[in-house]
Amino acid sequence: MRRELSGFDWMVRVPIGFVWMIVIAILAVPVMIYMTVLYYLSRWSSALFGRRRAPRLERAGREKRVA
């Protein structure tokens, strides 16, 4: 059930919601940039040291089944 927005809602709550949305966007962009840089640094470091993880299918062939 929806109610109609009052004057208080339009004058106070709606602008606060928009400001909050802008704050979240301002905080999210640096985190996205940081995570992207961290991802590429980890890929670069794994290529540098030559340690590659085996794909899941290749690892499954080496495991012994118990059950």
C-alpha positions as CSV (number, residue, x, y, z in Angstrom):
1,M,0.0,0.0,0.0
2,R,1.5,3.3,-1.1
3,R,0.9,6.7,0.4
4,E,1.2,10.0,-1.2
5,L,4.3,12.0,-0.5
6,S,3.8,14.9,1.8
7,G,5.5,18.3,1.6
8,F,8.0,17.2,4.2
9,D,8.9,14.2,2.1
10,W,9.5,16.3,-1.0
11,M,11.4,19.1,0.8
12,V,13.6,17.0,3.2
13,R,13.6,13.2,2.5
14,V,13.9,13.3,-1.3
15,P,16.9,15.7,-1.4
16,I,18.6,13.8,1.4
17,G,18.1,10.6,-0.6
18,F,19.8,12.2,-3.7
19,V,22.7,13.5,-1.6
20,W,23.1,10.0,-0.1
21,M,23.1,8.5,-3.6
22,I,25.9,11.0,-4.7
23,V,27.9,10.2,-1.5
24,I,27.7,6.5,-2.3
25,A,28.8,7.0,-5.9
26,I,31.7,9.2,-4.8
27,L,32.9,6.4,-2.4
28,A,32.3,3.6,-4.9
29,V,34.4,5.0,-7.8
30,P,37.7,5.0,-5.9
31,V,37.0,1.5,-4.6
32,M,36.4,0.3,-8.1
33,I,39.6,1.9,-9.3
34,Y,41.5,0.4,-6.4
35,M,40.1,-3.1,-7.0
36,T,40.9,-2.9,-10.7
37,V,44.5,-1.9,-10.0
38,L,44.8,-4.6,-7.4
39,Y,43.5,-7.2,-9.9
40,Y,46.0,-6.2,-12.6
41,L,48.9,-6.1,-10.1
42,S,48.1,-9.6,-8.9
43,R,48.0,-10.9,-12.5
44,W,51.3,-9.1,-13.2
45,S,52.9,-10.6,-10.1
46,S,51.7,-14.1,-10.9
47,A,53.1,-13.8,-14.5
48,L,56.3,-12.4,-13.1
49,F,56.9,-15.3,-10.7
50,G,55.6,-17.9,-13.1
51,R,53.2,-19.5,-10.7
52,R,50.0,-20.5,-12.6
53,R,47.1,-22.3,-11.0
54,A,46.0,-25.4,-12.8
55,P,42.5,-25.2,-14.3
56,R,39.9,-27.1,-12.4
57,L,39.6,-29.9,-14.9
58,E,43.3,-30.7,-14.8
59,R,43.4,-30.8,-11.0
60,A,40.4,-33.1,-10.9
61,G,42.3,-35.8,-12.8
62,R,45.0,-36.0,-10.2
63,E,42.7,-36.5,-7.2
64,K,42.0,-39.9,-5.9
65,R,38.4,-40.8,-5.3
66,V,37.7,-42.2,-1.9
67,A,34.0,-42.9,-2.0
